[in-house]
Amino acid sequence: MRLGVLFPQTEIGDDPIAVRDFGQAADDLGYTHLLTFEHVLGVDPTTRPGWDGYYSFDAQFHEPFVLFGYLAGLTTRISFATNVMVVPQRQTALVAKQAAAVDVLSGGRLRLGVGVGWNGEEFAGLGADFHTRGARVDEQIGLLRALWTQESVTFEGRWERVQGLGIRPLPIQRPIPVWIGGASDIALDRAGRIGDGWFPVAQSPDRLRRGLERVHAAARAAGREPSDVGVDAMLWARSPAEQTWRAELERWLQAGLDVDLTFATLETGFRNASEHIDAIRRFKRLADDLVASSPR
């Protein structure tokens, strides 16, 4: 089991030193990966009566590629992943270029988690079509992989047309792993059919097991081995109390699932970067002790 940590996007603030300290702490503690959520635009609820979206314009999100480029030069081992980037509201070639740059600067430490998003207002603000986002992301994944592996790309799709074009520098990983995020049947099928891995939305081990059955069935139908699709589940702290963390981790270990776990400290009551860093330090010590004492 690889153990990662969630970057506390909306609670870490805008101090670059705090961002550095969190990334370096996660790297020094031996976490294998750092995940981040993302949004480009947030809604001002006063302009939209009845708005009930999870995030508003008050929620701060560091831009993932800039964040990872910054942390790439400040860390040595930890890998980076978006969980997830809403690529259908972006230009595909630009995503390919930015992701390749991060992969080069980090020495091949990037995973691109992609999803279709939920915020139609954000799509509108970015000039993108919210209603075609599912079909478009399938096409985008094909073009991204072509741009990451071919010097000159010719690609003809429904939304994308590239004629004899390419990016430089190409990434170190060719292609960069693309993981699929989501819990809908369509997302699970997409993960099994074309994903290098699956980021399930917050799931219990039992729910995750049921989702995996569908992911694996989709993989087999596409002529792939289920083991070709990685899984990284979220373990939410939920409380500042370590006994809560232990109970959650024990539940995952006892489930016997072949998955990685990412520890999330968001919305747990921590007030600043120092408290988030202290939490991931305490959890890593607890996890190391628990795994060492588990029967093999």
C-alpha positions, 0 to 999 in steps of 0.5 A, a space after each residue: 500500500 502506498 500512502 499519500 497525502 491531500 494538499 489542503 487547498 482551501 485551508 493552507 492560505 496563500 503564503 508560499 512558505 507555508 505551501 513549501 513547508 507542507 510539500 517538503 514535510 510530506 516528502 520528508 515523511 515518506 509519503 509517496 504522493 501529494 494529491 490536490 483538488 482544483 477549481 479555476 472559477 468560483 461563484 459569487 452566491 449573491 449573484 445567483 439566488 439559490 446557489 447550492 454548489 459545494 464551493 463558492 468564490 471564497 474558496 481558495 484553490 492554487 492552480 495545480 500545474 503552477 503549484 506542482 512546478 513550484 514544489 518540484 524544485 523543493 522536493 526530491 521523491 514525492 509524486 504529484 497528482 490532480 484529483 481531479 483536473 476538469 479537463 473538458 473546460 480547458 484547451 487540450 493542447 495547453 493541458 498537454 504542454 503544462 503537464 509535460 512541463 511539470 513532468 520534466 521539471 519534477 523528473 517524471 513525478 506527475 499523474 494527471 487525474 481527470 474528471 468531468 466536473 459539476 459546476 456549469 457556471 465555471 464551464 460558462 465562465 471559461 467558454 466551455 460546453 458543460 453538456 458535452 463534457 463527458 464525451 469530450 474527455 474521452 477524446 481529450 485523453 486520446 489527444 493528450 497521449 498522442 501529444 505526449 508520445 509523438 513528435 508530430 501529431 495529426 488528430 481528427 476528432 469531433 472537438 479537436 483537430 491537430 494537423 502536424 503539430 507537437 509540443 516541446 519538451 516531451 514529458 519524461 513519462 511517455 505517456 503521463 499516467 491518466 487517472 479517472 475520477 468519479 463515482 458514476 457508472 460512466 466514470 467507472 466504465 471510463 476508468 476500466 476502459 481507458 484509465 491508468 487508474 481510478 480516483 473514487 470519490 470518498 468511499 467506504 471499503 464496501 462501496 469501493 469494492 462494488 465500484 471496483 467490480 464495475 471498473 474491472 468488468 469494463 477493463 476486461 471488456 476492453 481487453 485489458 487486465 484489471 490489474 492494469 488499473 490502479 486505485 487510490 482511495 481517500 482516507 478522511 481524518 474526519 476528526 483531530 483525534 488519532 483514535 479516529 484515524 486509527 479506526 479508519 486505517 484499520 478498516 481499510 487494512 482489514 478490507 484487504 483491498 489492493 489500493 493506495 490511500 491518500 490521507 485528507 486533513 481538510 475540514 477537520 478543524 485545523 486552522 493553519 498550515 502548521 496544524 495540517 503538517 503536524 496532523 500528517 506527521 502524526 498520521 504517518 507515525 501511526 500508519 507506520 506502527 500499525 502496518 508494522 504490527 499487522 499480520 502478514 
